[in-house]
């Protein structure tokens, strides 16, 4: 159970943060620190503003990051509840970096490629299209590495029983699309493709989509391309529900709990700024939308933020004195 839930990973991270922030934590007690840390793990807020190596370290961390990204930026996908805003891959990457500063651009580009196929990477994408493609690419990244290698072997006529299990999470399969001299509409035979995928899922130590859902998805066609397979994964609501990080596509822009909390914060902030100018009050009322995801964030980000603020103030003082 401990290995399955990656308990050791969280214990090591908790102890590391405890040692790093021992001066602050000594004021509250170790017991309270561990309670708050594991509460944040349970709530999924422990990944906020953390380094990418930690964000992608466990399946729970990945699902928590996906869920947090959706909750923070779901309003990007709607404008007045009607028209959906469109962004480029670079713009979506900037949003990802607001939650994880060192999030790699390569993963964002791979997710965008699922949506855009052969289109230019600077084309616009809807929030829902990017989000579900990003979910598949981010959560199942190691699985997709192996699928890309299997697909290329099948195109080349190599032994379909050879299953490649990834040995790292770095992701080196950049050339996913079949060569230009191959007709991308032909793809590979799905029955043979599924046999390889089933064997891969049985042997892989990384997260894989449910085999039964993959089989059902592939059974409807005779041949499939690699990007057709990725797009089918991204659109499959059964796989989305099995992963459990995002709501169904029809409910993507609904989050009553967050809306209720934001309304309370708006009322509180508006009450504090009644005496200010109207424009100032309007600007202030928008602040909870940006700050609310930071509630219950883990110790490390808060500690770093305090240090950065202190350093910033010191830097300003030195600048002022030098100017004088």
C-alpha positions in Angstrom: 0.0 0.0 0.0 2.8 2.4 0.9 4.5 1.9 -2.4 1.3 2.1 -4.4 0.4 5.4 -2.7 4.0 6.7 -2.9 4.0 7.4 0.8 7.8 7.4 1.0 7.9 10.2 -1.7 5.7 12.4 0.5 7.5 11.6 3.7 10.8 12.5 2.2 9.4 15.7 0.8 7.7 16.6 4.1 11.0 16.0 6.1 12.9 18.0 3.5 10.5 21.0 3.9 10.6 20.5 7.7 14.4 20.9 7.7 14.4 23.8 5.3 11.7 25.7 7.2 12.6 24.6 10.7 12.8 28.1 12.1 9.3 29.0 11.0 7.8 25.6 11.8 9.3 25.7 15.4 6.7 28.5 16.2 3.8 26.1 15.4 5.1 22.7 16.1 6.1 19.7 14.1 2.8 17.9 14.6 0.9 20.8 13.1 3.3 21.0 10.2 2.8 17.3 9.3 -1.0 17.6 9.7 -1.1 20.6 7.4 1.3 19.0 4.9 -0.7 15.8 4.5 -4.0 17.7 4.4 -2.6 19.6 1.5 -1.6 16.4 -0.2 -5.1 15.0 0.3 -6.7 18.2 -1.0 -4.3 18.3 -4.0 -2.9 21.8 -3.2 0.6 20.5 -2.3 1.8 20.9 -5.9 1.2 24.7 -6.1 4.3 26.6 -7.2 6.5 23.5 -6.8 9.3 22.4 -9.1 8.4 20.2 -12.1 10.3 17.2 -10.7 7.9 17.1 -7.8 4.8 17.9 -9.8 5.3 14.9 -12.1 6.7 12.6 -9.4 3.5 10.6 -8.7 0.2 10.0 -10.4 -1.6 11.8 -7.6 0.6 14.8 -8.1 -0.1 14.8 -11.8 -3.9 14.5 -11.3 -3.7 17.3 -8.7 -1.9 19.6 -11.1 -4.4 18.9 -13.8 -7.3 19.6 -11.5 -5.7 22.8 -10.2 -4.9 24.0 -13.7 -8.5 23.5 -14.6 -9.9 25.3 -11.5 -7.5 28.2 -11.8 -8.0 28.9 -15.5 -11.4 27.5 -16.5 -12.7 31.0 -17.0 -10.1 31.4 -19.9 -12.4 29.1 -21.9 -15.5 31.2 -21.7 -16.4 34.8 -22.2 -19.7 35.8 -20.7 -20.6 32.1 -20.7 -20.9 32.0 -24.5 -17.9 32.6 -26.8 -14.8 30.7 -25.9 -11.4 32.4 -25.9 -8.6 30.9 -28.0 -4.9 30.9 -27.1 -1.6 29.7 -28.6 0.6 27.0 -27.2 3.0 29.6 -25.9 0.1 31.4 -24.0 -1.1 28.1 -22.5 2.5 27.4 -21.4 2.6 30.8 -19.6 -0.5 29.7 -17.7 1.2 26.4 -16.7 4.3 28.3 -15.5 2.1 30.4 -13.2 1.6 27.1 -11.2 4.9 25.5 -12.0 7.7 28.0 -12.9 10.0 25.4 -14.5 7.3 23.5 -16.4 8.9 22.3 -19.7 7.8 23.8 -23.0 8.3 20.4 -24.7 5.3 18.9 -22.9 3.1 21.9 -23.8 4.2 21.6 -27.5 3.4 17.8 -27.5 -0.1 18.5 -26.1 -0.6 21.2 -28.7 0.5 18.8 -31.5 -2.4 16.5 -30.5 -4.8 19.3 -31.2 -3.2 21.0 -34.2 -1.9 17.9 -36.0 -0.1 19.3 -39.1 -1.1 22.9 -38.4 1.5 25.5 -37.3 2.3 25.5 -33.6 1.2 29.2 -33.3 -2.4 28.4 -34.2 -5.1 29.2 -31.7 -6.7 26.4 -29.6 -9.8 26.4 -27.4 -9.3 25.8 -23.7 -11.2 22.5 -23.7 -9.3 21.1 -26.7 -6.0 22.0 -25.1 -6.9 20.8 -21.6 -8.0 17.3 -22.6 -5.0 16.9 -24.9 -2.7 18.1 -22.2 -4.3 15.7 -19.7 -3.4 12.7 -21.8 0.1 14.0 -22.7 1.0 14.9 -19.1 -0.5 12.1 -17.1 0.4 9.3 -19.5 3.7 10.7 -20.8 5.8 7.6 -20.3 3.1 5.4 -21.8 2.9 7.6 -24.9 6.7 7.4 -25.4 6.4 3.7 -25.7 3.3 3.9 -27.9 5.2 6.2 -30.3 8.1 3.6 -30.6 5.6 0.7 -31.1 3.8 2.6 -33.8 7.0 3.4 -35.7 8.0 -0.3 -35.4 4.7 -1.4 -36.8 5.0 1.1 -39.7 8.4 -0.3 -40.4 7.1 -3.9 -40.4 9.1 -4.9 -37.3 8.1 -7.6 -34.8 4.9 -6.4 -33.2 5.5 -8.5 -30.1 8.4 -6.3 -29.1 7.2 -4.0 -26.3 9.3 -1.1 -25.2 8.9 0.0 -21.6 10.3 3.5 -20.9 13.2 3.7 -18.5 12.9 7.4 -17.7 10.3 10.2 -17.7 12.3 12.6 -19.7 10.7 11.8 -23.1 12.9 11.6 -26.1 10.5 10.7 -28.8 10.2 14.1 -30.5 9.6 12.7 -34.1 6.2 11.2 -33.5 4.7 11.8 -36.9 5.3 9.1 -39.6 7.7 10.1 -42.4 6.3 12.3 -45.1 6.5 9.5 -47.7 4.0 7.4 -45.8 0.3 8.1 -46.1 -0.7 9.3 -42.6 -4.3 8.4 -43.4 -3.4 4.7 -43.5 -1.9 4.2 -40.1 -1.5 0.7 -38.6 -3.9 -2.2 -38.2 -5.8 -1.6 -34.9 -6.0 -5.3 -33.9 -2.2 -5.7 -34.1 -1.8 -2.2 -32.5 -4.0 -3.2 -29.5 -2.1 -6.5 -28.9 1.1 -4.5 -28.5 -0.6 -1.9 -26.3 -2.2 -4.6 -24.1 1.2 -6.2 -23.6 2.7 -2.8 -22.8 0.0 -2.0 -20.2 0.6 -5.4 -18.5 4.4 -4.8 -18.2 4.7 -1.1 -17.7 5.3 0.3 -14.3 4.0 3.7 -15.3 0.3 4.9 -15.6 -1.6 3.5 -18.6 -5.2 4.1 -19.7 -7.6 1.2 -18.9 -7.0 -1.6 -21.4 -10.8 -2.3 -21.8 -11.4 1.3 -22.8 -8.6 1.3 -25.2 -9.8 -1.9 -26.8 -13.3 -0.5 -27.1 -12.0 2.7 -28.7 -9.8 0.8 -31.2 -12.5 -1.7 -32.1 -14.6 0.8 -34.0 -12.0 1.3 -36.8 -9.7 -1.0 -38.8 -6.7 1.3 -39.0 -5.5 4.2 -37.0 -2.7 6.8 -37.1 -0.6 7.7 -34.1 -2.1 11.2 -33.7 -5.5 9.8 -34.4 -5.0 7.5 -31.4 -3.9 10.4 -29.2 -6.9 12.5 -30.2 -9.2 9.6 -29.5 -7.7 9.2 -26.1 -8.1 12.9 -25.4 -11.8 12.8 -26.5 -12.7 9.6 -24.7 -14.9 10.6 -21.7 -14.5 7.1 -20.2 -10.8 7.5 -20.0 -11.3 11.0 -18.6 -13.6 9.6 -15.8 -11.2 6.8 -15.0 -8.4 9.4 -14.5 -10.7 11.5 -12.3 -8.9 14.8 -12.5 -11.2 16.8 -14.8 -15.0 16.9 -15.1 -16.9 15.8 -18.2 -16.6 18.2 -21.2 -20.1 19.4 -20.7 -19.3 20.5 -17.1 -15.9 21.9 -17.9 -16.8 25.5 -17.1 -18.8 24.7 -14.0 -17.3 24.7 -10.5 -20.0 25.7 -7.9 -17.7 25.3 -4.9 -15.1 27.6 -6.4 -17.7 30.1 -7.6 -19.2 30.2 -4.1 -15.9 30.8 -2.5 -14.9 33.5 -5.0 -18.2 35.3 -4.4 -17.5 35.3 -0.7 -14.0 36.7 -1.3 -15.4 39.3 -3.7 -17.9 40.5 -1.0 -15.1 40.7 1.6 -12.7 42.6 -0.6 -15.5 44.9 -1.9 -16.4 45.6 1.7 -12.9 46.7 2.5 -12.6 49.0 -0.5 -16.0 50.8 -0.2 -14.3 54.1 0.5 -12.0 53.8 -2.6 -12.7 55.0 -6.2 -15.1 53.0 -8.3 -12.4 51.9 -10.7 -10.2 50.9 -7.9 -13.0 48.8 -6.4 -13.6 47.1 -9.7 -10.0 46.2 -10.1 -9.7 44.9 -6.5 -12.8 42.8 -7.0 -11.0 40.8 -9.6 -8.1 39.9 -7.4 -9.6 36.9 -5.7 -9.8 35.1 -9.1 -6.0 35.1 -9.2 -5.3 34.7 -5.5 -7.9 32.1 -4.5 -5.9 29.0 -5.8 -3.2 29.9 -3.3 -5.3 29.1 -0.3 -4.0 26.2 1.7 -0.8 26.1 -0.3 2.1 24.1 1.2 4.8 25.6 3.5 7.6 25.7 0.9 6.0 28.2 -1.5 4.8 30.5 1.3 8.3 30.4 2.8 9.9 31.2 -0.5 7.5 34.0 -1.1 8.3 35.6 2.2 12.0 35.3 1.4 11.5 36.8 -2.0 9.5 39.7 -0.6 12.2 40.4 2.0 14.9 40.3 -0.6 12.9 42.6 -2.9 12.4 45.1 -0.1 16.1 45.0 0.7 17.0 45.5 -3.0 14.7 48.5 -3.2 16.3 50.1 -0.1 19.8 49.7 -1.6 18.6 51.2 -4.9 17.1 54.2 -3.1 20.2 54.8 -1.1 22.5 54.5 -4.2 20.3 57.0 -6.0 20.6 59.4 -3.1 
